[in-house]
């Protein structure tokens, strides 16, 4: 039996409820993983259809199991969810009733040391969600100190980024950094009071650096920005966009997008001529003013859920903006 049958993704019931799944609807699970959201959506309404997207080749056996259990109601697209605005129309899907995005990495990805995501289990410094492109080891061993510090500071929000980058450059001068365990050791040694920090808040000092590298390797923020605009172009009026994020950079991007597209923009000064009419009509309507959080019981059962934030927006009937091509032309 496929392991995904026992897997419960973060805030699963809240996600399905926010999607308002209905019989005959068409839904997109943009981050298929083990298929937890997909199974819940398909079970919620007998006549609905799910198109799932995942760039990880390891998702294929779980997709085959879902296809066997829900024949003719499920299809997997191998690729990045950021390309959904192009890939789904390429399969004849031009309008959908709901899109769910879970921006966290799956437990098997974290728990498998060969994938190189975790500082708790020694493995090769890979971190790629797919099997393509540069690895974390490539970045660690080729970026100059300033570029490395910028990545760690911006994407990891690590205040000791310069110290960490300096320590990495010194360590790789002795021998290339190729293992997660060695990198974690270097990072911990570079951060002042690392042991006290971990004892105080329970967070490993290597966490932020590993997050930064993972985001960089997989271009996760660029993928998210593209996915949000792709969702805007695909959702039918009344369709729901539901996003679960796990750290502040992702959540801020989602929140700002939903606020901007729902017309919740900063108002001009009352002393200036009225310019509000220059703003485009909203393509989304916010569903709830604040992000939803997992309940205490879920966090107790799955500590990885503790940082989850769920945001929801509903599509209006205003056409999506025409995307600009390179050079600025629509």
C-alpha positions in Angstrom: 0.0 0.0 0.0 1.3 3.4 -0.9 2.5 5.4 2.1 0.5 8.5 1.1 -2.7 6.8 2.3 -1.6 7.4 5.9 -0.3 10.9 5.3 -2.4 13.8 6.5 -1.1 17.2 5.1 -1.0 20.3 7.1 -4.5 21.9 7.6 -6.1 19.5 5.2 -9.7 19.9 6.3 -9.3 23.7 6.4 -7.9 23.7 2.9 -10.8 21.5 1.5 -13.3 23.7 3.3 -11.9 26.9 2.0 -12.0 25.5 -1.5 -15.7 25.0 -1.2 -15.4 21.8 -3.2 -18.5 20.9 -5.2 -19.8 18.2 -7.5 -18.6 18.7 -11.0 -15.9 21.2 -10.1 -12.4 21.3 -11.5 -9.6 21.8 -9.0 -5.8 22.1 -9.1 -3.5 20.7 -6.4 -0.4 22.7 -7.4 1.9 20.9 -4.9 0.8 17.3 -5.1 3.5 15.7 -3.0 2.1 12.5 -1.5 -1.4 13.4 -2.7 -3.1 14.2 0.7 -4.9 17.3 -0.5 -5.9 15.7 -3.8 -7.4 12.7 -2.1 -9.4 14.9 0.3 -10.7 17.0 -2.6 -11.7 14.0 -4.6 -13.4 12.4 -1.6 -15.3 15.7 -0.8 -17.4 15.7 -4.0 -17.9 12.5 -6.1 -18.1 14.3 -9.4 -15.2 16.7 -9.1 -11.9 16.4 -11.0 -8.4 17.2 -9.8 -5.4 18.3 -11.9 -2.2 17.9 -9.8 1.2 19.4 -10.4 4.6 18.3 -9.0 8.1 18.6 -10.2 9.5 15.9 -7.9 9.9 12.5 -9.8 9.2 10.8 -6.4 5.5 12.0 -6.7 4.8 9.6 -9.6 4.0 6.4 -7.6 1.7 8.3 -5.3 0.0 9.8 -8.4 -0.5 6.3 -9.8 -2.1 5.1 -6.6 -4.6 8.1 -6.7 -5.3 7.4 -10.4 -6.2 3.8 -9.5 -8.5 4.8 -6.7 -10.2 7.7 -8.6 -10.2 6.6 -12.3 -11.1 9.3 -14.8 -11.1 12.0 -12.1 -7.3 12.7 -11.7 -4.4 13.7 -13.8 -0.8 14.6 -12.8 1.3 17.1 -14.7 5.0 16.8 -14.1 6.4 20.3 -13.8 6.4 23.5 -11.8 3.2 25.0 -10.4 4.5 28.4 -11.4 3.9 27.4 -15.0 0.2 26.4 -14.5 -1.0 29.4 -16.4 0.6 27.8 -19.5 0.6 24.1 -18.7 -3.0 23.6 -17.9 -4.3 25.4 -21.0 -1.9 23.2 -22.9 -4.0 20.3 -21.6 -7.3 21.9 -22.6 -8.0 23.3 -19.1 -8.8 27.0 -19.3 -10.9 27.6 -16.2 -11.0 25.9 -12.8 -13.0 26.3 -9.6 -10.2 26.1 -7.0 -6.5 26.0 -6.6 -4.6 24.8 -3.5 -0.9 25.4 -2.9 1.0 23.9 0.1 4.4 25.7 0.1 6.1 23.4 2.5 8.4 20.5 1.6 7.0 17.1 2.3 8.0 14.9 5.2 9.7 12.2 2.9 11.8 15.0 1.3 13.0 16.2 4.6 13.4 12.7 6.1 15.4 11.2 3.3 19.0 12.1 3.8 19.8 11.5 0.1 17.7 14.5 -0.8 20.0 16.8 1.3 17.3 19.0 2.8 17.9 18.3 6.5 20.7 19.3 8.8 19.7 16.6 11.2 20.6 13.7 8.9 23.9 13.7 7.0 23.6 13.4 3.3 24.8 15.0 0.0 24.2 18.7 -0.3 21.5 18.5 -3.0 18.2 20.2 -2.0 16.7 20.1 -5.4 12.9 19.4 -5.6 13.5 18.0 -9.1 16.5 16.2 -10.4 17.6 19.1 -12.5 19.8 22.2 -12.2 22.5 23.2 -9.7 22.6 21.7 -6.3 23.1 23.4 -2.9 26.7 22.1 -3.0 27.2 23.9 -6.4 26.1 27.2 -4.8 28.0 26.8 -1.5 31.3 26.1 -3.3 31.0 28.6 -6.2 29.3 31.8 -4.9 31.7 34.5 -3.7 31.4 35.5 0.0 29.3 38.6 -0.6 26.8 36.8 -2.9 26.6 34.0 -0.4 26.0 36.4 2.5 23.2 38.1 0.5 21.5 34.8 -0.1 21.6 33.8 3.5 20.5 37.2 4.7 17.7 37.8 2.3 16.3 34.3 1.9 17.2 33.0 5.3 16.7 36.2 7.3 19.8 35.3 9.1 21.3 38.3 11.0 24.7 36.6 11.2 24.8 36.0 7.5 28.2 37.7 7.0 29.8 35.5 9.7 28.2 32.4 8.2 29.3 33.2 4.7 32.9 34.0 5.9 33.0 30.6 7.7 31.7 28.7 4.7 34.3 30.3 2.4 37.1 29.5 4.9 35.9 25.9 5.2 35.6 25.2 1.5 39.2 26.5 1.0 40.3 23.4 2.9 38.0 21.1 1.1 34.7 21.5 -0.9 31.6 21.3 1.2 29.6 18.3 0.0 27.6 17.0 2.9 24.8 18.4 5.0 26.4 17.4 8.3 29.6 19.3 7.5 27.7 22.4 6.4 25.6 22.4 9.6 28.7 22.1 11.7 30.3 25.1 10.0 27.1 27.2 10.4 26.7 26.4 14.0 30.3 27.2 14.8 29.9 30.6 13.1 26.9 31.9 15.0 27.6 33.4 18.4 25.8 31.7 21.3 24.4 29.0 19.0 24.1 26.4 21.7 22.3 28.8 24.1 20.0 29.9 21.3 19.0 26.3 20.5 18.5 25.5 24.1 16.3 28.6 24.5 14.0 28.4 21.5 14.5 24.8 20.3 15.5 25.9 16.8 18.8 24.7 15.3 21.1 27.6 14.4 21.6 26.0 10.9 17.8 26.3 10.1 17.9 29.7 8.4 21.0 29.0 6.3 19.5 25.7 5.1 16.2 27.5 4.3 18.0 30.1 2.3 19.8 27.5 0.2 16.7 25.5 -0.4 14.8 28.6 -1.6 17.6 29.6 -3.8 18.2 26.2 -5.4 14.5 25.8 -6.2 13.7 29.5 -6.9 10.8 29.0 -4.6 9.8 32.7 -4.3 10.0 33.2 -8.1 7.9 30.0 -8.5 5.3 31.3 -6.0 5.0 34.7 -7.7 4.5 33.0 -11.1 2.0 30.6 -9.5 -0.1 33.3 -8.0 -0.5 35.1 -11.3 -1.1 31.8 -13.1 -3.9 31.1 -10.6 -5.4 34.5 -11.3 -5.6 33.7 -15.0 -7.1 30.2 -14.5 -9.7 30.7 -11.8 -13.3 31.1 -12.9 -15.4 33.7 -11.2 -16.2 32.5 -7.6 -13.2 30.1 -7.7 -11.0 30.0 -4.6 -7.2 30.3 -4.2 -6.0 28.7 -1.0 -2.4 28.9 0.0 -0.6 27.4 3.0 2.8 29.0 3.7 5.4 28.2 6.3 7.7 31.1 6.7 7.4 34.9 6.6 8.9 35.5 3.1 6.3 33.2 1.5 3.4 34.5 3.6 4.3 38.1 3.0 4.3 37.5 -0.8 0.9 35.8 -0.7 -0.6 38.4 1.6 0.7 41.3 -0.5 -0.6 39.7 -3.7 -4.1 39.0 -2.3 -4.3 42.5 -0.8 -3.2 44.1 -4.0 -5.5 42.1 -6.2 -8.5 42.6 -3.9 -8.1 46.4 -4.0 -6.8 46.7 -0.4 -4.0 49.0 -1.4 -2.7 52.0 0.6 -5.0 55.0 0.0 -3.6 58.3 -1.3 -3.5 61.3 1.0 -6.8 63.0 1.5 -5.0 66.3 0.6 -4.2 65.1 -2.9 -6.6 64.9 -5.9 -8.6 61.7 -5.9 -6.6 59.0 -7.7 -8.3 55.9 -6.5 -10.1 55.6 -9.8 -6.8 55.0 -11.5 -6.5 51.7 -9.7 -7.6 48.6 -11.6 -10.8 46.8 -10.5 -10.1 43.9 -8.1 -9.6 40.5 -9.5 -10.0 38.8 -6.1 -12.1 39.2 -3.0 -10.3 38.5 0.3 -11.9 35.7 2.3 -11.1 36.6 5.9 -8.9 39.4 7.0 -6.3 37.3 8.8 -4.4 34.1 8.1 -5.8 30.9 9.6 -3.6 28.9 11.9 -3.6 25.1 12.7 -5.2 24.1 16.0 -3.4 22.9 19.0 -4.3 19.3 18.4 -2.8 19.4 14.9 0.4 21.0 16.1 0.8 18.5 18.9 0.3 15.6 16.4 2.6 17.2 13.7 5.1 19.8 15.1 6.0 20.8 11.5 2.5 22.4 11.3 3.3 25.0 14.0 4.4 27.7 11.5 1.7 27.2 8.9 -0.5 30.1 7.7 -3.5 29.6 5.5 -4.8 32.5 3.3 -7.9 32.4 1.0 -9.1 34.7 -1.8 -12.1 34.3 -4.2 -11.9 35.3 -7.9 -14.1 38.0 -9.1 -15.4 38.3 -12.7 -12.8 40.9 -13.6 -10.5 39.6 -16.4 -6.9 38.9 -15.3 -4.3 41.5 -16.4 -2.6 40.6 -19.6 0.9 39.4 -18.7 3.8 41.4 -20.1 6.2 39.7 -22.4 10.0 40.5 -22.2 10.4 44.1 -23.4 7.3 45.3 -21.7 4.8 44.6 -24.4 1.5 42.8 -23.6 
